């Protein structure tokens, strides 16, 4: 099969690949691989810059690894569109990106987290992440993350954990029904939230620790059991003179202000917990 042509995965079709892995091996960089409806019990290694897309009108396409990580991006620039990715039983990670760039569009991630490390870049557009253990998304190293129009829900831990020197942009994204905080930033991580909602969390809505920086604009906290915002470590908060209680303007620092909550919609003023209390939501390395 010529690698210069678009590839197709359809186990029962003549002339098509029987597995996603076989299609990737046959494809050139930049190839579009169309996948017919069905459940593909395999682990997918993305070591080429390809586009994996569910066949239009054909029904759901699910990648469900029987063991190990379902999708691993290894230095490539790849796009997944319209796919369901299910973590293997007992596996905490569903999608791993260590370096390279992965774009997820209208995908569903079930049972395991998206894990970013190194210089990885991940863009999630209109995706749903749910029923994950510990967290739905963990970014560390110098990873860059973007979520637009996503829904994160039913997480047995923190919704998102951002560590080390990561940089995150969240827009029109909802995080709800988490056993821990909706968003936990620690160490030197920075994040900008625009028109996002954090709701029904068992912990605080937003937690920062270390020198993490957070800018939240036109965001909402709803039905949060813990404090609306908690700031620990050296992430100070100070109300702007003459403004509402939840209109914050903290001391400036390079790259990002420690925390700004605009529009008076983020709930009551924050209470700073101890570093130990904030860190207890995430213990994995």
Secondary structure, 3 states (H helix, E strand, C coil): CCCCCCEEECCCCCCCECCHHHHHHHCCCCCEEEECCEEECCCEEECCCCEEEECCCCCCEEEECCCCCCEEECCCEEEEECCEEECCCCCCEEEEEECCEEEEECCEEECCEEEEECCCEEEEECCEEECCEEEEEEECCCCEEEEECCEEEEEEEEEEEECCCCEEEEECCEEEEECCCCEEECCCCEEEEECCEEEEECCCCEEECCCCEEEEECCEEECCCCCCEEECCCCCCCECCCCCCCCECCCCCCCCCCEEECCCCCCCCCCCCCHHHHHCCCCCC
